[in-house]
């Protein structure tokens, strides 16, 4: 089904491409944030789950907040690749299921995981995003440069 240029899914496709390029270029101070900001509403809010290496306070607001989030995100990840995506929604709201492969900067480890995002869009820009990670433990472990303890077998 064709999509309008400013429907929620079309906006997110452009945002994901800009986000992946920003991370690949090294993030804050190395990449052009304007390419990402072009798809963000000035009042954008990102709600990240606690316990992940890049979540900080958990809530990131406005262009400045998202730039700070992406700086932490880019410090954590060397690359991100969208392997598969499915989406449901309309002009203002989209739910996106992504299978993503991240490579951690600290360890060089890859982690393949699923992320479900509930996203609202206003005037052709992301207004709010709530991502839910399928396996936050695997994400955290891939980023942990400390050796992991091996538990004895039962």
N, C-alpha and C positions, 0 to 999 in steps of 0.2 A: 504494500500500500504506500503510495507516495506521501511524503511529509512536507508540511509547510516549512519555509526557511527558518521561522522562529518558534516552531513547536518545541516542546520540552526535550524530546529525543534528539532533534537536529542540533539544538544548542549544546546538549551534553556530548554529542559526537565531536563537535569542534573543541569543547573544553577538554575532553580526554586527550585529544591529539596535542593540544597546547601543553597540557600538564605533563604528558610523557616526554615531550621535547624539552621542557624545562628541567625535568629530573635528569634526562640523559646529558644535558649540557652542563650539569653540575650544580644547578640550583642557584641560590642567592649569591649575588655578586658575579656570577658567571653566565647566567641565562637572562633572557629578556622577559621580565615579569609582565610587561604590557600585553604580550600575546595571550597570557592567561587571564589577566584582568579584563580583557575585552569581553569575556563571557561571564563576568560576575556583576551582579547588581551591587550598587554602592552599599546597600544594607544587608549584604550576604551574611549568612550565619552557617557555620559548619559545626555539627555536634559529633565529636569523636568519642568512641568508647574509652573508658579508663583502662589502664594496664598495658597499652601498646607503647613501643619505644618512641613514638612520634606524636603522642596525643597531648602532651602538656596538660593544660587546664581542662581540656575536653571541649571547650566551646571557643570558637574563633570567629570574630566579628569584623565585618567591613573588609575593604581591600587590604588595609594594613595587617589585619588579623590573618587573612588568608595568605598574605605574603610571608608572614612569620611562620604559619603552619607549613607552607611549602618549603621554607628554608629548613625546618626540622625534618620534614619528610625527605627532602633531597639529601640531607646529611645521613639519613638512615639507609636510603636505597640508592644503589648505583644505577639500576634500571628497573623499568616496569613494562611488561608486555601484556596487552589484553589478548588472551587466547580465544575467548568466546564470550559473546554478550547476547543477552535477550532483554527485551524491554516491553513494558506495558504502560499505557497512560494516554494522555491527551495533550492539548496545547499547553496546559499549565502545570501538570504533574506527571512525573514518570517514575516508575520503579524499574531499576536496572539491576539485572543479575550479571555479574562479570566473573569469569574465571581469569585470574591474573597470575602472572609469574613475576615475582620480585627477586632482585639480587641484592643482598645486603652488602653495604660498603665495608662494615667492620669484619665480616667473616668470609665474604665471597660466596656464601651459601645462597642457593635458590630456594624459594618457597612458592609452591603452586597452591593457591587458595581461592575460595569464592567469597565475593563481597556482594551484599544486597544493599542497594541505596534507594532511599525514598527522597525524591528531589522535587522541589517546586521551582518554577521559572516565572519571572515577571519581565515583561517587555523584552523578551529575547535574551535574558541573562539569568543565571542561576541565583536564586534568592535564598534557598535553604537546602541543606543536604544532611541526611542522617544515614551514615554507612554502618552496616552490621557485618562483621567479619565472621566467617564460618568457623575458623580455627585460630583465635587470637594467640593461643599458646604456641602454635607452630610459627606464627609471625614473630613473636618475641624470641623464641629459641633461635631462629635464623639470624637474628641481629645480635645475639649474645656472644661476645668474644671470649667470655669466661668458660672454662671447661665445665661440662655437665657431669653431675654425679651419676654413676651407674648404680641402679638399685639391684639388690640381690634377687634372684629368681625365687618365686614362692615354692 
